[in-house]
Amino acid sequence: MRRVIYSSILRLFLCFQAGCSMVAVNNQSLEYTTDGPYSIQVIQRRDGSSDYRWEIDSRIEQVETCRVKYHRLYSTNRFMVVEGTIGNAGNRYPVVLDTGASQAVFVKENHVLENNLQIYPMESVKLDLNGHHLMLCHLPKLKIGSAALVNQPCFYLERNVKLKFFGLSIAKDDFKDNPVIVGLPALRQFKYIVFDSVRNEVEFSRNELFEIGQPQLWEKYYFVIEEDFHGNTFLFVRIPIAGKATVLQLDTGSGRGLAISEYLWEEIRERIPDLKLRKDRDLYPYIGSLVCKRGVIPKLKVGDRTVKNAKISIFPNDSPLVQDCDGLLGMQYFQDTVIVLDFQRNLMWVKNHKGR
């Protein structure tokens, strides 16, 4: 399958060397380069702005459904993380399965150096972000269990980059392990993914439908995947919080609980009496240290289940974390159960207490 990535975010920073062709189409100038595995198109508009599109042939290879144990990072961070391998040498790395990341794959310096990955093109495409760099990278294969992500669109995050784009909203600290980030565009290519936090395992299937088994043991919540003009994707799930119907961005790359806007908090605060909030900051390294109010709710109704000691952070309406949604739902609320992202039916299944 040919995956296409668009990015208006890069438009102020990408520079192409001489040698590319340029044509005029509908009052826009188009610039192309076809070196390496990516083909890149640059659209220059009359107002001086630019947009970019690049393509690569990508696919997921998997013969049969597989289960993979959580990586040890789960025990301290509570986001969805497994182990994967890069290259013929089988170098092993933690892999964060992150529905909050709206591009397919992100790698860091150690992944590039240890596997001799090609930065493409090293000089002709370079994004400068406050002295740091975000570039295209050719990642031929990333294996997770029996599944292989082949030629998925991949970005290279240079050391210490403080990225504030692409929906990377989780607390992705500069882990010693430097995990690979696999985002929603790659994850949605599976028919379903099971996050089993009872057995600490993830199940992937590229070919089989999710079998419900005992429907009485599951609750279901509809989700939608929205894609903007630039190819960034976002998963929004419809789930009641404290009995109030909400639509929240699901962030499996976050071990936190609920991060919501002041606007949404005003709608649900009467349903959560006597919550003590304190002024604080939450660190989102790819966004920054953000002002918020934090609290812990002794018992919070999330869908049809009750979460004990539910963490909540409330952000100003103009905070970059909630500019495009009313809130984010992290994995702290599901650490004692099983959830399934059923991409064929657009359903999130949550195992209820009888199924624990």
Summary of the structure (lengths in Angstrom):
residues: 356
radius of gyration: 20.7
end to end distance: 38.3
largest distance: 65.4
contacts: 1157
relative contact order: 0.15
helix: 12%
strand: 48%
